[in-house]
């Protein structure tokens, strides 16, 4: 099992009730429940105990098996009553009742591959960050220099269809899976641009996409503007040379952007936070029993005391929230923007027998002051909203601009953060 703190930012929606396989054994379900599965053509549940279940367990699970029997025997479209889809839906529904939506979740074998490639920072697709908002698949932002950006995809685009298939009712994972594909192949997205009503068909050729874990540029006023895209396995290794280069170029202030950062690996958030925080706690881990364990900085911070502002928004999740919360609580940085997403649980990966997996929250993250991140997020010191039609800037987009140009940008959060770090 590996503790991980990542988030497939917002919107991995889950539905229905039960988990089969090895986890069923732990619930005491027996082969008495097997006839429905046998009629469905998948045999007895895996790992089912040969002993009789307790009366309480049998009572609780009886409605599920009754419903399963009714669906498999009487539903008008037998082909739609697919046992694997029904089982996966049941697992997702069970996890949905836990209230850790978007973090604790079920991954099909295909979803696991998608998750692993995302954390690796390299995949084949169109290069756009998407989210699910109000049951719609929405483009958060196209990546710089990506096929999506070149084809005319913009922040705020609502994706109505993918290769002609409506996205209504589609989960975020399903949508991402359909958009990704082999390099050189094409995908057509039917979108509604912001502030428009007509549909636009945009055909994009997929490419290998490299997502840099971090990027940076120097701004007027000796401000190092650093964008942390995600806390993937290579973030700290990428960040350290950037910090050293910034110092060599005379950086005296730091503006760090974790907006739309979905999180990543816990060891990376400790390592990265340690470069800005000379001492103290990064986060507190609280188990289900209430026991707490403190995780402290590693020491030898490269930037221990320079003025610092961190930009956050509702897309800042998980590890990004730990980073922001640690710097805020320790008085190390001023947070500017919006309250973060609120996904502060420790995920353990439990592999299931068919190659699928559970990412299960087994503990909670607290900021150094004891603030619970889960369900609450981390509030900024200075609240600044960003207009829906405005895309957050990035280092490459502001490189070479004058101070006057930077302060006139429509990205209100960036402008406020830049002014704050300058002492205005």
N, C-alpha and C positions, 0 to 999 in steps of 0.2 A: 504494500500500500504506500502511496506517495501523497504527502500533504501538499495540496495545491490551492492557490487562492485565485483562480481565474474565473472569468465571467464571459459568457458569450453575449455581451452587453445586452441587456434588456430584451425580454420578449420570448424566451424559450418556453412556450406554453405547454401545459401538461393536463391530461384528462383521464378519467375512469378509476379502477379500484384495486387490483390485486397483483402480486408478484409471484411468478412460478419458478420452477427450477430449484437450485440449491437453496434459495432463500425460503422457499415453501417449507422445506424440511425443518427450518428453525421455527416455523409457526405451528408445527404439529399436524399439518394436513396429511391425510392418509390416502391410500389407494381407493378408499371408498368414494373419493371424488373423481376417480378416473373415467367412469363410463362416458361422460360427456366428451372428454378429450379423445377417447378411443373412437367414438362416433365421428369426431371431427377429423380423424385420420392422423393424429399425432401421438397416440399411445398414452401411457400413464405419465403423470407429472414426474419430472426428474427429481431425484433426491427425496422422494416422498417416504415417510416412515411407514413401516409395516404394521405398527401398533395402532390402536384406536385413538382418535383425537379426544381431547377432553370435551365434555359436553358444551362448555363455553365456546371453545374454538369451533366446534361443529355448528353451533347455533349462529355464530358470527358469519361463517363462510357459506352457510346454506343458501342465502339469497343470491350470492354470486353464482354458484353452480346452477341454481334454478334459472337464472337469467341466461347463463351460457347455453344451457340445454334449449331454452326457448329460441334463442337466436339461431343456433346451429340447425334446429329442426324445423323452424317455421318462417324464418325471414324470407321475404319474397325473392331476394337476389342471393342465392346460395354462394355465388362466387365472391360476393362482397364480404361474407362472413369468414374472412381469412384468419385462421387461428393465430398466426404470428402477429399480424397487425392488431388483433384483439388483445393478445397478451401484452404487447408493447404498450398499447393504449391503457391497459389496466395498470401497468407499472407506473406510467406517467401520471395517471390519475391519483394513485396512492401517494406519490411524491408531492403532488400539487397540494394535498391536504396538509402538508407540513408547514406551508407558508413561506418556504425559502425559494420562491419562484425565481427562475433565472439563474440560480446558483446550484442548489441541490437538484440533480436532474439525471435522467436516463439517457444513455447513448447507445443507439444501435451500432452494429459493427461499422456501418458507413459513417455514422456520426463520430465514432472514435477516431477514424482516419482524418476526418475534417478537423477535429479538435487538435490532433497532434500536429498537423501541418500548419495550423494557425499559430500554435506556440513556437513552432520552429521558425516562423517568420518568412516562409516561402511556400507558394502554392501557385496553381495555374487557374487563371480566371480573368476578370475584367478590371480588378483593382478598385473596388468601391466598398466603403464601409456602410453596412445597412443595419436597420433597426426595425423593430415592430412597434408601431405607435397607433393606438386606437384601432387595432385589428388591421392595420395597413402596413405593408412593407415599404419603408421609406429609406431613401439614400441619406445617410448622415453626411458623407463627404466622399467624393472620388479621391483616390490617392494621387499625389503629384506625379505627373508624367505617365499616368496609367492609360490603358486603352479606353477606360470609361470616360476619363476626362477629355481625351482627344475626340471621342465620339459625340460629346455634348451632354453627358450626364452631369447634373449639377446637384448641389446640396438641396435637400427638400423635395426632390423628385419622388413621387409616389409610383411605385412599380405595380401596375394593374395586371399585367400578364407577363409570363416568361415563355417565350416560344409559343405564344398563342394560348397557353394554359392560364386561366384566371388564378390570381394569388389569394382570392378571398378564401378564408379558412385554412390557408397554408401556414405552417409554422415557420419561424425564422430559419431554423435549421434546414427544413425542406427547401425553402427559397434559395438559401446560400448554396446548397448542394446542386440545385438545378442550374444556377448561374455559373458555377465553376465547371471546368471541363478541360479537355486536352488542349494544349497550345495549338493554335492554328485553326481550331474549330470556331464556329460562329454561334452567337446567341442573340436573339432579338428580344429586347425589352420594350413593352408598351408602357409608357410613362405619362404622367401628368406633371408638367413643370409647375413650380411655385407660382401662385397668382394667375394661373391659367386654368381653363376648363377642358380644352380639347385634348385628345389623345395623340401621342407622338410615338411612332415606331422607330427605335434606334437599334441598329444591328452592330454588334461589336465583335471583333475577332479576339478570342482569348489568347493570353500570353502568360509566360512564367512571370509571376509577380514576386518581387523581393520587397519585404516590408522592413525598412531599417528600424531597429529598436529605438533609435534616437537620432536626432539631427540638431544642428545648431548654427548660429551665425552671430556676429558681433553687431550690436546696434550703437548708434550715437549715444554718447554719455558713458562709454565703456561698460555697456550692458551686454552680458552674454545671454542670448535668448536660446533656451534649450527646450526642445520638444521631446517628451518621452511618449512614444507611441503605444508601447505595451511592455509589461515586465516579463519579456520572453527570456529564454535561456542565455541569450547573448547580450542583454542590455548592459550589464555592468562592464563587460569587456569593451563595448562600444563607447560607453560614457566616459570612462577614465581618460582616454586620449583626447576627447573633446574638452574635458575640464582642464587638462594640462595645456592644450593649445590655446584655450581662452585666457589662461593665466599668462602665457607667453605673449599674448597680444594685448595685455594690459587690462583684462577684465577686472572691474571693481564691484560690480553689481550683477545679480543673477535673476533672470525671469524664467521660471520653469513652468512649462505648459503640460498638464496632464488631462486636458479636456478630451473627452471621448476615448480615454485610455481604459480598456476593458479589464485590466488587471494582468495577472500572470503568476509567476512562481514566487513562493514565499522567501526562498533564499536570495532572490534578486532584490526584493523590496528591502530586506535587511542590508544587503551590500550597498545598494544605491543610497538609501537613507543615511548610511554611515559615512558617505562622502560629504554630506552637508551638516551632519549633527555630530559634534565632537564627543559627546557623552550622553548617557541616559537611556531611556527605554524607547524602543521602536514601536512595540505593541505588546498587549497582554493577551494571552490565550486562556480562555475560560472553558473548562470541560462541562459536560452535562451535569456533573455532580456539583459544580460551582467552584471547583479547585482552579486556582489561577497560576500561570507561569509567565514570567516576564522574559521578553526577548530584547536584548540590549544591542547597542551599536558595537561594531567590531573595532573601532578606534582608528586613528590616523586619517582623519577626515581631510580631504584635499581642499574643501571650501568650508572651513569651520565657523566663519563669522561675518563674511561679507553680506551687505544688505540683500535680501532675497524676498521675492514674491512668487507665489504659486497660483496658477490659473486652474480653476476647477469648473465643472458643470455637471449636469445630470448624467452624462455619459462617463464620468469618472467613477470607476467601480473597483471593488475588491482591493487588490494590491495598491492601486492608485489612491484609494481612500486611506489605507494604512499609512502610505507615504505622506499624504497631505495632513492627516490627523496627527502624526508624530511631530511634524515640523510646526504645526499650529500649537499643540499643547505645550511644546518645549519653548515656545516663544521665539523660535528660530526663523520663521517666515510668516508673512502676511498672506492670507488666502483671499483671492479675489475671484468673483464669479457667482456660481450657483451651488446649492447644496448637492452633494454627491449622491450617487444612486442608492447606496445602503445595502451592500451585499457582503457583510462581514462574517462569513463562516469559513471554517477550516474544512476543506474537502478531502476526503479519503476516496481513492479509486478502488472499487470492488469489481473485479472482473467476473462476469457470468459465463456460463458454460458454452454459449453459442457465439462468443466473441463480443457480445455487448457488455455494457458496464454501467455501474451506478457511481455517480459522483455524489457522495453523501456527506452532508454537513455534520461533523462529529464534535465540533467545538466552535466557539465564537471568538471573534476578534474584538478587542477593546482598545481604544486609544490610550496613551500613557496616563491620562487623567481618569481613566475608567469609563469613558463614554462608549456605549454600545453602538457599533456601526450598523449592525443588521437592523433593517427597517427604519433607521434614523438618518443614516448618512453623516457626512461631516459638513457642518455649516461654514461658509466663508466668513472672514472678518468683514469684508466689504462685498455686499450683494450687488451684482450687476447682471442684468438680463441681456441676452443676445437676441436680436430680432430673428424670427424664424427664417427669413430669407437670406440671412447673412451667414456665410461660411467662415469658421474660425481660420485665422491665418496660420502660417507655418514659417519656419526659418527661411526656406527657399523663396517664399512669396514676398518676404519683406527685406530680403538681403539687398544692401546698397541704397535703401531709402533714407532720406533725411529725417531729422527729428520732426520737422513740420509735417512731412508726408505721413510719418508713422502716427502722429497724433490726430491726423484727419481720417484715418481708416474707419470703415463702418463696423469693424470688430470692436464693439464697445468694451468688452472684457479685456482684450489685449491692450487697448488704449489706456484704460484705467490702471491696469497692472504696470504698464510701462511708466506712466506718470508716478505711480506710487514708489516704484523702485528707484526712480530718479530723485525722490524726496519732494515731489510737488504736492 
